Each structure stands twice: as C-alpha cells, then as structure tokens.
C-alpha cells in the first residue's frame, strides 16, 4: 500500500472544460483539503465544447422527467445564475420562445407545455399576436415562453471554477496532454506528453471529445464511441431583428434542438447551429480531417446504423452547411426578413455525441465507474447549464473511490466537519 506522501494528488481530473473544472471545484468544496489536480491539453480552459456553444442557460424543458438531463438542468440553471451573480460573471435571465411554424408541430409544442409544467417551470402559451409582443420580427402559428432560460459567458464560468480550485490549493495544469495511464491496485499513474508522471488515488475522465479514447487508455471498454457532430453558426448582421432567444420546436427523434436565434450577453445574435458529421474530433471546418479519428468513427458499427436510419435528415444538414442560401431559408421559417447578407460566418463548435454499437444516440448524461476511475462518457448540451450538479455527482463518486484506498478527507482527520 502506498503512503499518502507517495501520491502526487488524491484525485486527478483529465479535462479542463466546464465539467472537469466543476468536478474539481466540487471536490475542493465538498472535502476541503483534498489534493486535486486537473490536466488539460490546451493552454487554457474551455477551448472546445464549453467555449464554442451558444451560451444558453437551458431551462430543462426538453428532457424527460426523471432523466439526469432534466434533473440537473432544472437545478443547474438556477445554481448557475446564482454563481454568475456571486462572481460578477456576465449573464441574463431573458426567457425564450419556442415557436411552431407548421401545424404538424403544434402537438409537439403542447407536449412541451405539459413537460415544462411537470418540471415546475414557468411556461406561458402564446398566439401569433403575443409572439409579436416579445419578438416583433418572428412569425409562428403558436409559441410557448419559458421564463427561466437565460444566457451567460460559459468560458468565464469555467475560468472562475479554475481560479476557485487554485485558491483552494488545487492545481490546474495546462498544456498537459495525457499519453499513458497505468492503473495499479493502489491507484493510477498518468504520464503527460512532457514525460511528467502524476500518481493519484482516483482518476476522473472528463475528456469530452476524447472521453471514450481516454477510457480505453485507462484499460476500460466504454461501450460507446464518441461520434463528433459539428455545429455551424452565423452571426446576425442586424441584431436588432431579435430581442432574446427564439427556438424551433425540436424533433424528438434527434438530440439536436435545430437552428435557433440567440442574443448573447454581449448583444450579438448567433444563428445556428446545424449539425453535420465532423471529420475530426476537433474538426471545426470541412477542411479539418484527422484520418485516424475518421477511421475510428467509420469503423464503429453504430456510425453506419445512424447513417442508414437518418440519412435524409443528415443530407439536409449537410446541404445547409454547404449552401448559405439553404441555411437562410431554414432561418426564414422563424425570421422571415432575414437575408443571406444578414448572416456572417461565426466560429463553429463540435458536439461530443456518444453512440452505442447499435446506432442509438445516448440521450442522457452517462457516467460510469471502474476501479480507481470515474468516466464521464456523454456530457453534451445541457452539460454547461448543468455543470454544478454534474460536478457534485462526479465528485461524490470520486470521493467514494478515494475512501476505498484508505484515504480520509483532511478536514475529517483533523476533527472538523466537512
């Protein structure tokens, strides 16, 4: 059995996105004195999913009651607003409209009303005239307004988590790409690209786009493959056309919410995203191709089953990606006055979507455990909204595994309450 001094830290978190940093933050608050280290391969926090989304604080209305997404999004939205307010981070609770533009969408819209009420959310049903009161340039047959939706700067939230971890004695190491993991009876040893080895009682895998690969590096079969989908955005040249947040009625067959309009905390309005297969895990444009990662995606049986099942939907998304005119037509369903000239290219994001072997898209957050290890294998939207409760849950599981090695939180050892 290794001694306490032989470990470089108690819990080692891989991934400096909002989920990894929230987990580290929760560890330092739940068990003060816990030695926490975060390894992030980029030279700063939130460089991928966290920093490349639309900045929306989701209400949780879309997700089935009882699911982790529903529970954590509803709770996380309120906590995130409080966190932003307490730390001076730009945010606003604006509410949002979900707008039906065709008659076949009305039953789904009514279903969202019922779901929102099950979640205890403030939901108001609107007719065309009431839509215009909130959004004069938006057109629809009917809509609902969800009052708890908002926007914030998620990159700033992640950076604040990192600062809080550092202030509590933890360590966040940037430019630290993990290249090898050796799991032993006493814990794990992790080697980064610079040759440095870090020994820990427990490893937490929050590697996002690379979470399945990291699980295999540890020696675990994740049972899923991350299939990357690129979400492409435009910025609206006439931001005065949109006052707040406007969404279409989502298709429940897909985990994507469709092209929506988002006024951010800086006043800019983003339009998107669509969802197209990315040719690399960090493939933020069509020219970005990583042959080995693409081969891994294509070799996964689930990828082909998705393609066969949803090829019409996928073809439409690719068409809108390659044709600005087609993308504009999609936007005009909600915002009739928009033109191609109103849409300026904006940075894209890539969604880390876990896919089962049978082609099922994993619809909920997925957290799995193994000896000395906790893997977060599916945490796409609304994970940023839900980051505080997700972080607490992952931290709880990590601390249980740390205690199994004979470790006790320092505050307990010194006779203080945790």
N, C-alpha and C positions, 0 to 999 in steps of 0.2 A: 504493500500500500504506500502510495506516495505521501510525503508530508505536505502540509499546507504551503510551506515555503517553496516547494518544488514546482508548484503550479504558477504560471505567469498571470493567470486570472481565474476567476471562478466560472464565469460564463463568457463565451466568445461568440459574438454575433457576426455573421457574414452578411454584409449588405447594408449600405448607408442610404437606402431610400427611407421613405416615411415610416414603413412598417418596422424595419430593422431598428431605426433610431427610436421609435416609440417603444419598442420592446426594451431597449437599453434604458430608456427613461423610466419605464415602469419598474424595471429591476432596481434601479437606484432609489426609487421612492418606496417600493414595497418592502425591500430588505436593505435599508441603509448600511453602507459599508461593504456591500457585495462588490467584488472586484470585477468590473465589466470592461471588455474591450470590443470595439466594433472595427471590423476590417472592411474597407470599401476600395474597390479597384480604381475608381475615378479619383480625380484630385479635388473633390468637393462633394457635398451631399446632394441628393435629389436630382441626379443628372439624367435619369431615364423616365420611368413611368410617373414618378412624383412630380417632376418639373416640366412634364410635357403633356399635361391634360388641360381640360377647360377651366379648372379652378372652381368647380361647383361643389358646394356642400350639399350632398344629396339628403333628401328627406327620409328615404327608405320606402316610399310608396310602391315601388315596382316589385318588391321582393316578397315571396310567400311568407305568411305568418309562421313563426317558429324557426325559420331559417336563420343561420348566423348573419347573413347579409341584412335581413330585416332587423334583427335584434341589435346588432352592432351599429347599423347606420342610424336608426332612430335615436339610440342612446348617444352614439358618437357625434352626431350633428350638434346636439345641444352642448356636449362637452367641448367640442372644438370651438364653437362660438365663444364659450367662456374662456377657453385657453387663449384664443386670439385677443380677446378683450383684456385679459390679465397681463398679456405680454406685449401689448401695443402693436399687434400684427394686423395689417390691413384686411378688413373683412366687412361684409354687409349681409344682413338677412333681408333679401329682396322679395322672396316668394317667387313662384314660377307658374307659367301657364303650360298645360298640356292640351294641345289643340287637335281636334278631329277635323280633317279637311274632306273626308268622304264618309258616306252613310254607313259603309261596312265597318268603319272604325268606332261607331257610336256604342255598340255593345261592349267593346274592349274599354272604352272610356268609362262607361258606367261601372265596369268591373273594377277599375282603378279607384273609383269613388268608394266602393264598398271596402276595398282593401285598405285604403287610407284611413277609413273610419275604424277598421279593425285595429290598425296601428295607433289609434288615438291622435291622428294628425288633423290639423285644421284644413279641411277641404271644402271649397266652395264651387258649386256648379254655375257655369256661365253660358249665356246665349250669345249670339253674334254681336248684339249691341253692347253687352257687358265686356266682351273681349276687347272691343274698341276703346272702352274706358281705360283699360290697362295698357293696351298696345294698339294705338290708332292705325298703324300700318299693317297689322297682322289680320289675316282673314281666316275664318273657320266656321263650321256648322255649329260647333259647341266646344266648350273647354272646361277644364277644372283649374282652380288656382290652389296651389299648395303653399301655405304661408310660411313653413319652416325652412324652405330651401334658401340657400344663400351662396355667396362666393367668398373666396379668400385666396391668399398667396400661400400655396402649399409648400413652395420652396422655402419660404421664410419660416413656416411651421417646422419643417424638418431641420432647418438650421438652428432653430430655438431648442428643439429636442437635443441636438448635438451639444449645444452650449450648456444645457442643463446637465447632461451626462458628464461633461468635462468639469463643471462646477461641483459635482458630487464626488469627484475623484476617479471617474471612469476615463477611458481613453478611446478616442476615435482616430483611427489611422487611415489616412487617405493615400492613394497610390499603392495600395496593399492588395494585389491580386492573389487570390488563393490558387495554388497549383497542385497541392497534395494534402491529403488528410490521412492520418494514421490513427485508427481507433483502437484503443487498448482497454484492458479491464479497469484501469484506473481513470480513464477519460479519453481525451483526444489530443493529438499533436497536429498542428496545422502549419504548413510551410507556404510562405508567400514567394512571389517571383524574385524578390531581392535576397532570398536564401534564409530569411529570418524564420525561426520556428517559435510558435506560441503554444504552450501547453495549458489546457483548460479542463475543468471537470465536465462541462457541458458545452456542446456546440449548438447554436441556433442558426438554422439556414433560412435567411430572408433574402436570397439572391435574386428574387424576382424573375427576370427573363432567363436566368441561368439556374433557377432553383432545382429543376429536375436533374440537370447535369451535376450540380453540386451534391445532390443526394446520391447519385451513382458514384461520385468521387469519394464520398464517405464510405460507400460499400452497401448502400440500401437501394432496393428496387422501388422507385417512386410509384410505379403502376400507372403513371401518366406521362405524357410528353408535352412540353411547352411548345405550342404552335403560335408563332408570332403573327399578329394582325396589325398592320399599320393603319393608324387613324390620321387622315389628312385634313388640315384646317385651312380656312381662309380668314382674313381679317376684313371687316366691312369698312369700305372707304367712307361711307356715310353712316357713322354710328348713331346719328340722331334718329334713324329709322327704327331702332329697337331701344326700349326703355329698360328692360330687365332680362329675364330668362324665358325662352319660348321653346317648347319641345313638341315633336310629333307624338302621336300615340304609338308606342312600341309594338313590334310584332313579338309575341311571347315565344315564338319558335327560335329566336336568336337572342344572344346575350348582349346585343348592341342596342343602343337607345335611338339610333337614327340621327340624321343631320339636325342639329339644333342651333339656336342662337343664344349666345351668352355674353352679356355685358359684364366685363371683369371689374376688379377693384380699381383699375387704372382708367376706366372709361372706354376702353377699346371693346369692340364687339367681335367675337370669334364665331365663325360659321363652320360647323362640322361636328364630329368627324364622320367621314365614311369609313369603311373597314375593308381593307384588301390584304391578301396574304403578303407578308414581308419576306424578302429573300435572304434575310439575315436576322438574327435576334435583335440586333441594333440597326436594322435596315430602315433608316428614316427617309429613304427615297428609292425609286426604282433602280438607279444605277448601283446601289449598295448591295452587293452579293457576297455572301460567305459560303463558298462551295461545301465545306464540311457541315456547316449548320443546315444548309438547304438539303443536303443529302440525308441528314438525320431526320428532318421533317418529312421528306418524301418516303423514307423507309418505314415510317410509323404507320401501321395499318389504319389507324384512326383518321389520318390525314386524307387518305383516299376515300374513306367512307363519308367524311364530311363533304368532300368534293362531289361525290355521286348524289348525296342527299340534298345538297343546297346549291347546285351548280347555277341555277337560274338567278338566285339571289346574289351569288358571288360574281356572276358575269355582269350584273347590273352595277355592283360596287366598282368593279374594275373599269367599266365603261365610264362611270362618273369620275374615276381617278384620272383617266386619260383624256377626258373631254370636259373642259371647263363649261361648255355650253350645256352638257347634260347635267353637270353638278348644279348649274344655275337654275335649270328647270326644276330640279328637286327642291331647291330653296324657295322658289317662287310659289310652291304649294302653300307655304306659310306666309311668305313675304312677297306679294305679287309685284311690287315696284322695283325689286332688286334687278340689276343688270350685270352682265359679265364684267363690265368695267368697275362695278362696285366691289368686286371680290379680288383681294390681293393675297398672294400666297403667304402662308404663315407656317412656322415650324410644325412638323408632324410629330406624332407620338407612336409608340409601339405597345400594344397590349399583350401581356404575357398570359395567354389563354391555355389552361391545362385541358388536354383532350385524352379521353380514355381510349383504350385499344379498339373498342367497338365504334368509335367515332362520336361518342357522346361528349358534348362540351360540358365540362364541370361547371355547374351553375352556382355553386356556393363556395364560400371560403373553405379551403382544405388544409388542415393542419394534421400532420402525422408524427408519431414518435417512434424512436428506436433507441437502443442502448446509448446513453450519454448524448442523445441528439433529439432535437425538435425541428421538424421540417415544415416550413410554410410553403405549400406547393401550389396554391391558387389564391391569389390576392389581387385580382384586378378591381376596377371600379365596382363598388364604392369604398375600396380599401383606404383611400386617403381620408375620406369622411370618417370612416370607422377606425382610424388608426389608434386612437387612445384605448378603446375597449379591446381591439385585437392585440395591441401591445401588452395589456394586462393579462390576457389569457395565455399568450405565448410565454410571458414572464413567469406566470404561475406554474406552467408545465415545466419550464426550465428549472425553477427552484425545487420542485418535487424531485427531479432527477439529480440535482446537485446534492440534495439531502441524502439521497441513496448512496452517495460516495462517502458519507460520514461528515459532510460539511454542515455547519450551522451558521446562520447569519451572524455577523459580528455583534450586532445590537442585542441579539438573544444571549450570546456568550457573555456579554458584559452586564447582563441583568436588566437591560432596557426593553421596553415594548417595541414591537415592530408594527 
